[in-house]
Amino acid sequence: MTTLDVTIMGQSYRLACKEGEELALKQAVAFLDERMNTVRDAGKVKGTDRIAVMVALGIAADYLATRVTDGPFADLPVADVREKINAMNALLDAALAPQERLF
């Protein structure tokens, strides 16, 4: 494990990551710092914890709206793909449940 000292919205943090993942962590920190500073500078939300929650919700919404580009689920939002995967898992669990009683 590697530790990095970073700053997000003026606050220092020491974060750990796996060897070789430092650049990805630095990029994530820069992305988060930019988003949080944008929300803070807009002046509508006060308090670091509230700003962090608003940014997290925005990032989650962006992620869930992202569309799959290839395969059988092409052009579906990630949230829909997750729902389909969960439905498939439930169907498989129901189908395999009687088999578990054999062991």
C-alpha positions in Angstrom: 0.0 0.0 0.0 1.0 3.5 -0.8 -0.1 6.7 1.0 -0.7 10.0 -0.6 -1.2 13.4 1.0 -4.0 15.2 -0.9 -6.1 18.3 -0.5 -9.8 18.5 -1.2 -11.5 21.8 -0.9 -8.6 23.1 1.2 -8.7 20.2 3.6 -5.7 17.8 3.8 -6.2 14.1 3.8 -3.8 11.1 3.8 -5.2 8.4 1.6 -4.0 4.9 0.9 -4.1 3.0 -2.4 -2.5 0.0 -4.0 0.9 0.2 -5.6 0.5 1.5 -9.2 -2.9 3.2 -8.5 -1.5 6.5 -7.4 -2.3 8.3 -10.7 -5.9 7.1 -10.7 -6.3 8.3 -7.1 -4.8 11.7 -7.9 -7.1 12.1 -10.8 -10.1 11.1 -8.7 -9.0 13.7 -6.0 -8.7 16.4 -8.7 -12.1 15.6 -10.1 -13.7 15.6 -6.7 -12.0 18.8 -5.6 -13.1 20.5 -8.8 -16.7 19.4 -8.3 -16.8 20.4 -4.6 -15.2 23.8 -5.3 -17.8 24.4 -8.0 -20.7 23.7 -5.6 -19.1 25.7 -2.8 -18.5 28.7 -5.2 -22.1 28.7 -6.4 -22.9 29.6 -2.8 -26.2 27.6 -2.6 -24.9 24.9 -0.3 -23.0 25.6 3.0 -20.9 23.1 4.9 -18.3 20.7 3.7 -20.4 17.6 4.5 -23.4 19.0 2.6 -21.3 19.9 -0.3 -19.8 16.4 -0.3 -23.2 14.8 -0.3 -24.5 17.0 -3.1 -21.4 16.2 -5.2 -21.7 12.4 -4.4 -25.4 12.5 -5.5 -24.4 14.3 -8.8 -21.7 11.8 -9.5 -24.0 8.8 -8.7 -26.7 10.3 -11.0 -24.1 10.7 -13.8 -22.9 7.2 -13.3 -26.3 5.7 -13.4 -27.2 7.7 -16.5 -24.1 6.4 -18.3 -25.1 4.2 -21.2 -23.5 0.8 -22.1 -21.9 1.0 -25.5 -21.4 -2.6 -26.6 -23.0 -6.0 -26.2 -26.5 -7.1 -25.6 -27.3 -4.2 -23.3 -26.0 -1.5 -25.7 -27.6 1.9 -25.3 -29.1 1.0 -21.9 -28.3 3.1 -18.9 -26.0 1.4 -16.3 -28.9 1.4 -13.8 -31.1 -0.6 -16.2 -28.2 -3.1 -16.8 -27.8 -3.5 -13.0 -31.6 -4.2 -12.7 -31.4 -6.8 -15.5 -28.4 -8.4 -13.8 -30.2 -8.5 -10.4 -33.3 -10.0 -12.1 -31.1 -12.7 -13.7 -29.4 -13.5 -10.4 -32.8 -13.8 -8.7 -34.0 -16.2 -11.4 -30.8 -18.3 -11.2 -31.1 -18.4 -7.4 -34.7 -19.6 -7.6 -33.8 -22.2 -10.2 -30.8 -23.5 -8.2 -32.5 -23.5 -4.7 -34.0 -26.9 -5.2 -30.6 -28.3 -6.1 -29.1 -27.1 -2.9 -31.4 -29.4 -0.9 -29.7 -32.3 -2.7 -26.4 -31.7 -0.9 
